[in-house]
Amino acid sequence: MNLMTYHFCLTTYKSPIHEIFKQGTVYALFISKFSLVSLAYNNIDILYLEAADEIPASPSLQLRERTTELCFNILHSYRQVSGSFSKDLLLPERLKLLPLYILALSKSLGLQAFGWLDGKSYWRSRVSSISVALAVPLVYPRMMAIHRLLSQEADGTPSTPTIPLSTEFITEDGIFLLENGEDAVIYVGEKVDVCLFQQLFGMHFNDASNQFVLQQYENPSSRKFNDLINGIRRLRCCYLCLHFYKKGDPSEVLFQSYMVEDKNAESLSYVEFLRHIGSKINSKLSKERRVLQI
């Protein structure tokens, strides 16, 4: 079954991003030129599974173009059904995160044009053999501002668990945790609070090495951070190896490669991607309306 012959109407979506494909369900509408031919029920996890299956046979550029086309078909079908005449890409709450996930999928290791071959093979094998809940963070990792979480908890104010994968949200005085279900990256800015760093990791900022074993120290910040890491490990069913990336180090490039909402040499930024999809949908709808008026 080729997904590109279908228009998808997503009827059940959950948020945040890591719940989209775990709990989402899809009704696939195959629409012929004149009438509705059939209605099928599918699970949304087929998106990354089909991409993984086609990696050996299809060039990366072609796969990325097809995932983008799939996103366009889904949202175009919604606009047709909703009858919206707005030129803006206005989406219901259940569809708002779909373009973000599609963009992240197109930038994932398995679909990178210049990615190393062994990495692509591993990504394909990994996402094909694990559950949706564990595969989603491989496509869109989770990032948290640790310094902000600890300070907000100390003040008794609500904390925001995740932040978008964009350098726009990275500050020089911050400590950030990014995890993809297999590895965890701790990124530290140049102006980090050295006292907080010492409390969390038991060492000076300049002594931090790329890989380390997390220990718990006798202070509230260390206990809360260890509880967070251990909770993620239980959730992901994985030990979650920890790596240090520092501002200005060569390893910073690896950290930035996770920022899927930013523009890179191969793909658009998230904002640019939304504009591109919205413009393409509006163009096609205008053509369809002109045909109907003839």
C-alpha positions in Angstrom: 0.0 0.0 0.0 1.5 3.3 -1.1 0.7 6.2 1.3 1.2 8.7 -1.4 -2.1 7.6 -3.1 -4.1 8.6 0.0 -5.3 11.8 1.5 -5.3 11.6 5.3 -7.9 13.2 7.5 -6.5 13.1 11.1 -9.4 12.9 13.5 -7.7 12.1 16.8 -4.6 13.9 17.9 -3.0 14.3 21.3 -0.3 16.7 22.6 2.4 17.3 23.5 4.7 16.2 20.7 5.7 12.9 22.3 2.0 11.8 22.5 1.1 12.5 18.9 1.9 9.2 17.3 1.6 7.1 20.5 -2.1 7.9 20.9 -3.1 9.3 17.6 -5.4 7.5 15.2 -5.9 8.2 11.5 -8.8 7.8 9.1 -7.4 7.5 5.6 -9.6 8.8 2.8 -8.7 7.6 -0.6 -10.3 10.2 -2.9 -10.7 9.6 -6.7 -11.3 12.3 -9.2 -15.0 12.2 -8.8 -16.0 10.4 -5.6 -15.0 8.9 -2.3 -13.9 5.4 -3.1 -12.9 3.8 0.2 -12.3 4.5 3.9 -9.5 2.7 5.8 -8.4 2.8 9.3 -4.6 3.1 10.0 -2.3 3.9 12.8 -0.1 7.0 12.4 3.1 5.1 13.3 3.2 3.9 9.6 4.8 7.3 8.8 8.2 6.7 10.1 8.0 2.9 9.5 7.4 3.4 5.8 10.3 5.9 5.7 12.5 3.3 7.4 11.5 0.5 5.0 12.3 2.6 1.9 15.7 3.9 3.1 17.7 1.1 1.2 15.8 1.6 -2.1 15.2 5.3 -2.2 17.6 8.3 -2.2 17.4 10.5 0.9 16.3 13.5 -1.0 13.4 11.6 -2.6 12.3 10.3 0.8 12.4 13.8 2.3 10.3 15.2 -0.6 7.8 12.4 -0.1 7.4 13.1 3.6 6.8 16.7 2.8 4.3 15.8 0.1 2.5 13.6 2.7 2.2 16.5 5.1 0.9 18.7 2.3 -1.7 16.0 1.3 -2.9 15.7 4.9 -3.3 19.4 5.5 -4.8 20.0 2.1 -7.4 17.4 2.7 -8.3 19.1 6.0 -8.6 22.5 4.3 -10.9 20.9 1.7 -13.1 19.4 4.4 -13.2 22.4 6.7 -14.0 24.8 3.8 -11.7 27.5 5.2 -11.0 30.4 2.9 -8.2 31.9 5.0 -4.8 32.2 3.4 -3.1 31.5 6.7 -2.3 27.9 7.7 -4.9 27.7 10.5 -5.0 24.3 12.0 -7.1 22.7 14.7 -5.4 21.8 18.0 -5.1 18.2 17.0 -3.2 19.0 13.7 -0.9 21.8 14.8 2.1 19.6 15.6 1.9 17.5 12.5 4.1 19.8 10.3 6.7 19.9 13.1 6.9 16.1 13.3 7.1 15.7 9.5 9.9 18.3 9.4 11.8 16.5 12.2 11.3 13.1 10.4 12.8 14.6 7.2 15.8 15.8 9.2 16.3 12.6 11.1 19.5 10.6 10.8 18.0 8.0 8.5 16.9 10.6 5.9 20.0 12.9 5.9 21.6 13.2 2.5 25.1 13.2 3.8 24.7 11.1 6.9 27.1 8.2 7.5 25.9 4.9 6.2 26.3 2.9 9.4 24.2 5.6 11.3 21.4 5.4 8.7 21.4 1.6 8.9 21.2 1.7 12.7 18.4 4.3 12.7 16.4 2.2 10.2 16.9 -1.0 12.3 16.1 0.8 15.5 12.9 2.5 14.6 11.6 -0.6 12.9 12.0 -2.7 16.0 10.7 -0.6 18.9 7.4 0.8 20.0 6.0 4.1 18.9 6.6 5.6 22.3 10.3 4.8 22.0 10.7 5.7 18.3 9.1 9.2 18.5 12.0 10.7 20.6 14.5 9.4 18.0 12.7 11.6 15.5 11.9 14.6 17.8 14.1 14.5 21.0 13.0 16.2 24.2 14.9 19.2 25.5 14.6 20.7 29.0 16.1 23.8 30.6 17.5 22.2 33.8 18.5 25.5 35.4 15.0 26.8 34.9 13.3 23.7 36.2 15.3 23.7 39.4 14.7 27.4 40.1 11.0 27.2 39.4 10.6 24.1 41.6 12.5 25.9 44.4 10.1 28.9 44.1 7.0 26.6 44.0 6.0 27.9 40.6 4.8 25.6 37.8 7.6 24.4 35.4 7.5 23.9 31.7 8.9 20.4 31.1 10.1 20.8 27.5 11.3 23.6 25.2 11.4 23.7 21.4 14.4 22.3 19.5 15.8 25.6 18.4 18.9 27.6 19.3 16.6 30.5 19.8 15.8 29.0 23.3 19.4 28.3 24.2 20.9 30.9 26.6 24.5 31.4 27.6 23.8 31.0 31.3 21.8 27.8 31.0 22.1 24.1 31.5 20.1 22.1 29.0 19.2 18.4 28.9 18.3 16.8 25.5 17.4 13.1 25.3 16.3 10.9 22.4 15.5 7.7 24.3 19.0 6.3 23.9 21.5 9.0 24.8 21.3 12.2 26.8 23.2 15.4 26.0 23.9 18.0 28.7 24.7 21.3 27.0 26.2 24.1 29.1 26.5 27.7 28.2 29.6 29.9 28.8 28.0 31.9 31.6 26.5 29.1 33.5 26.1 29.4 37.3 29.3 27.6 38.5 27.7 27.0 42.0 24.7 25.2 40.4 27.0 23.2 38.1 29.1 22.1 41.1 26.0 21.0 43.0 24.7 19.0 40.0 27.9 17.3 38.8 30.4 17.6 41.7 33.1 19.2 39.5 34.2 22.5 38.1 32.8 23.6 34.7 36.3 23.5 33.1 36.8 19.9 34.3 33.8 18.4 32.5 34.5 15.7 30.0 32.4 14.4 27.1 31.1 11.3 28.8 30.5 10.8 32.5 28.6 8.8 35.1 26.0 10.8 37.0 26.3 10.7 40.8 24.0 12.0 43.5 25.3 14.6 46.0 23.9 15.9 49.3 21.9 18.9 48.0 18.4 19.4 46.7 19.4 20.3 43.2 21.4 17.0 42.7 18.6 14.9 44.2 16.0 16.5 41.8 18.2 16.1 38.8 19.0 12.5 39.6 15.2 11.8 40.0 14.6 13.4 36.6 17.3 11.3 34.9 16.2 8.0 36.6 12.6 8.8 35.6 13.6 9.2 32.0 15.6 5.9 32.1 12.5 4.1 33.4 10.3 5.7 30.8 12.7 4.8 27.9 13.7 1.4 29.3 17.3 2.4 28.6 20.3 3.3 30.7 20.6 6.6 28.8 24.4 7.4 28.5 25.2 11.0 29.4 27.4 13.4 27.4 28.7 16.9 28.0 28.6 19.4 25.3 30.0 22.9 26.0 29.6 26.2 24.2 32.6 26.8 22.0 33.7 23.1 21.9 33.8 21.1 18.6 31.0 19.0 20.1 28.7 21.9 19.9 28.1 21.1 16.3 26.7 17.7 17.3 24.3 19.4 19.7 23.1 21.9 17.1 22.3 19.0 14.7 19.5 18.1 17.1 17.9 21.5 16.6 15.4 20.4 14.0 13.4 23.6 14.1 16.4 25.6 12.8 17.4 26.0 9.2 20.3 23.8 8.0 22.1 23.2 4.7 19.5 20.5 3.7 16.2 21.8 4.9 14.0 24.8 5.9 13.4 26.1 9.4 10.1 25.2 11.1 8.7 28.7 10.4 9.8 28.5 6.7 8.4 25.0 6.4 5.0 26.2 7.6 5.0 29.1 5.1 6.0 26.7 2.3 3.2 24.3 3.1 0.7 27.0 3.6 1.6 28.7 0.3 1.4 25.4 -1.6 -2.0 24.6 -0.1 -3.4 28.0 -1.0 -2.1 27.7 -4.6 -3.7 24.4 -5.1 -7.0 25.4 -3.5 -7.1 28.5 -5.8 -6.6 26.4 -8.8 -9.4 24.0 -7.7 -11.8 26.9 -7.1 -11.1 28.3 -10.6 -11.8 24.9 -12.1 -15.1 24.7 -10.3 -16.1 28.1 -11.5 -15.6 27.2 -15.2 
